[in-house]
Amino acid sequence: ELPKELPKELPKEPPKEQLKDHPQEQPKWHYVPQRVFFEEEALAYPLGQQIVALCRELGLPTRQIPSHNRVTGLPGDTPNQKYAQAKKTLVVGVKRDLRFPTCRPSADYQFPLMTSCPGHCEYCYLQTTLGQRPYLRVYVNVEEMLDQAAKYIEKNAPEVTTFEVASSGDPLSVEHLTGSLFKTIEFFGSQELGRLRFVTKFTGVEPLLNARHNGHTRFRFSLNSERVVRDFEHRTPPVAERIAAAAQVARAGYPLGFIIAPIMVYPGWEEDYLRLFDQLKKELASIQPLSPPVTFELIQHRFTARAKKVILERFPESRLDMDEEKRKFKYGKYGMGKYVYPDETAKGMKDLLQTALLERFPDAEVEYFT
Ligand code: SF4
C-alpha cells in the first residue's frame, strides 16, 4: 500500500546507505535524482504512485509540495550551486494547462511531457525559458494530454498535425523513470493524422526500440563538434554514444533526424564539423538507405542579453563566445532581440555545412538553417 500523502519536509539525513550502490548499477547516463518532490494531486495518478514506489526502492528522499511551479528550499548559496542542486531535483506534477503552444519551425505544437534535463549545457535556451525553475519536472497525467492531442489532430483533419516533445526539455533523459515517451510514441503510432518528434542528447533508447511507432515518430539526436561538446555540453553523453544510439533507433525503423546545434565558429570549426559528418556517415553506412530520408536541422549559436547574464551567473568561468561586438543584433518579437553571427559568417556556415551533409547523405533533407 503506497501513501496518499508524503512528508511535507525532506528527512534531515537522506538514507545514504541505500543510495550508495545505486548509481553504479545503472547504465552510465541514467539519471537518478537526489530528491523527489510530489504535488499532492500527482499521488492520485498511477504514474505518480509508480514513481513513489521507485523512490522507495531506491531509498530516495521524497516530499510533498503544494505546486510543481513553486519549489523552494533547495540547497545551494550561489547561482551556480543552486542550478546544480535544481538539476538533482525531480518534481512530479500534474499538467493543468492543456493548451499546447505552437512550435515553429520544428512542429505545429509543443507536447510538453516534462521540463528540463540532467545536462548542464551552458548555452541551453532553457537557461532563460525555464528561468528560476531548472529542476526536472515530469507530468503524471499523460493520458489526459494524449486525449487533448487527439482533439487537436481531429480539429486539424485532413491535415497532418505534428507535435514536438522536446521543446521544454529532454524527454529521453527521464524515460527510465516514467515510461511516458513509450506510451506517447505508441499513441501517435495509432494516429493516422498525428506525428510526433523529439530531440535528445541522451542514449537510453533500448526501452523504445520495440514501441509500435508505425513510422509516426521522428527520433532526432542533437550533435555538435567534439570541441563544443567537451567545452559546453557538460553531463551529457559523448557524441560517439549518441551516434551509436541513433543507429539502433534507425535499425528499429524510426524515421531519423539530427539537429546540429548550436553551430559555433572558432579556429578550426570547419574541420571539426566535417569530421563529425564523416563519423556519422561511417556509423550509419550499414543501414543505408535510411528510409524515410534522414533529416538535418542546422541552428547557429545565438544568445540574448538576458541569457548572457544568466549563463555567466551559473557558469562564471564560461568560455562561450558572447561578444556582442562580433555579432549581428536580430530584432525579435516583443522588442526582444538576439545576437546571431553576421550575415556573411552565417551564409558561409550554411553553405559549407549543407553542401557537406548532402555530399555525404545525398537523400537527406536539410530542413532549415536558422
Ligand atoms: Fe539543454 Fe538539451 Fe543540454 Fe539539456 S541536453 S541542458 S535540454 S541543451
Residues whose N, C-alpha, C, O or C-beta is under 5 A from the ligand:
A	BS01	SF4	C117 G119 H120 C121 C124 G169 D170 K201
